[in-house]
């Protein structure tokens, strides 16, 4: 189960949409989950000039490829961590619920500060590139060099060192 924050949605839907990685993830049996707060952040941050009627967040939710699940933001996040976005807070709150229930999950967080807090809370964390590495390990990532090139050309901020893991 992957709990996805806004940045991974933007990466997969706007910066490298031609690969349709979210559909590929669902084909592996992975359940991709976002919260209403992530959807709201995405709708604010997304590039409104880019709209693919065949591959967009609304359609992926309607088709059940991405599940939208409500999550009350944990009081821990309401009273601390003011620098986190609502999407990050909601994803980590949901992850805390899953952790308490011993469910299998990963928080997909790309923000360094959010990842640090998630690790401190003992949450399972991967970044967007970590998801691509999982696809590569399963033999489902064709042309990793081309994917790295497209990410580097995009506005997605990630270190070259991390991106090179896809080429290794």
N, C-alpha and C positions, 0 to 999 in steps of 0.2 A: 504494500500500500504506500503510495507516494502522496505526501501532502505538499502541494506545490504553492510557492509564493509567486508574487507578481512577476519578478524578473525572469523566471524560467518560462512563464507563459509568453512574455514579450519576446524572448529569444526564439522560442519554437514557432510562434505564430507570425512574427513580424520580421525578424532578422534572417531566419533560415527556414521559411515556410515550405520551400519546394521539397524538403525531405520528409515532411509530414511525420515528424518523430513522435508526436503524441499518439497518432494512430498506431505507429509501430510499437510503442510501449503497450498499448491496449492489446495488441495482438500477442504479446508475450504473457498476457494474463494479469499484468499489473493494473491496479486500480488507481487512477489518478484523481485526487480529491483537492478541491479548492473550497474556500469559504466565501460567503457573500462579501466580506471585507476585501478579499483578494480580487474578486470580480469587480468591485467598485474601484479599487486602486487601478486595476488594469484599464478600465474604461476611462479613467482620468488620464493615465500616463500613455496610453497607446497612441500610435500615430494614426490619426483619423483619416489620413489620406490613403492609407493602406487598408483595403477591405477585400478579402477573398470570400466570395459567397459560398464556396465549397469547403473552405478550411478556416473557420473562425470560432472564437470562443463560444458564442451563442449556439452555433450548430453542434459543436462538440458536446455541450451540456445537454442540448435537446436530444441528441442521439445516445446519451448515456456513456460516451467515451470518457468524459470528465464528469465526475460526480460533485455536485455542490452540496456541502454539508454545513449546517448551522453550527456555530461554536460560540459560546459565551466567552468573552475575553476574561481569562483568569484574573482574579484580584491582584495577584502577584504582578501582572503586567500593567494593571491600572494604576498601581501605586509606585511603580519603579519603571525603569527603562523607558523614559519619556522620549528617547531618540528613535525608538522603533516605530515603524509604520503600523497601521491597523492590520494590514495583511499579515505581517510578520508576527504580531501579537496573537492574531487569531489562529495562525498555523501552529505556533508553539503551544497555545492553550489546548488545541485539539490533540496535539502530540502528547501533552501531559495526560490527557484523558486516556489515550491509547496506551501509554506507558503503564498507567495504573491498572488497566485491564489486561496487561501483558499481550497486547496485540502487536502484530508485525507492522512496522511503519518506518518511513524515513521522512524527515522534514527536508524539503528541497529549498534551501536558502543560499543565496549568493552573497548577500551583504556580510562583510567581515564581522561587524559588530553583532549582528543577529546570530551568526554562526557561533561566535564566542560564547554568547549567553546560552544558546541551545546546548553547547557542549558542557558548560558549567552546570546546567540542569540535568545532565545525563541523558539528553535526547539523542536519538539516532539522526545523523545529519549527512546529507549529500548535497552537492551543488549541481547546477545544470550540467556541467561538464562531467560530473560523476555519473549522471544518468546516461550520457553518451558513452562513457566508458563501459557501463553495464551492457549497452547494446553492442559495443565492439566485442566484449568478451563472449557474447552469445552469437557472434558472427552476423549481426544484423545491422552493422554500420558499414555501409559501402563508401568508399572514397573518403576516409578520414582526413586526408590532406586537403581535399576540396572543402570539407566542412570547416576545418580550421581556417582556411583562407577566407571563407565567407564570414565567419565570426570576427576575424581580424578586420575585415572591411566594414563591419557593422559598428553601431554605437555601443554595443555590449562591452562592458569593461571587465576584462579578465587578464591576468598576467600571461605572458608568453610561456612561462615555465609550466603553468597548468595546462594551457592549450597543447603544448608539445607532448603531454601524456597521451593525447589521442593519436599522435603520429608514431609513438614508440611501439 
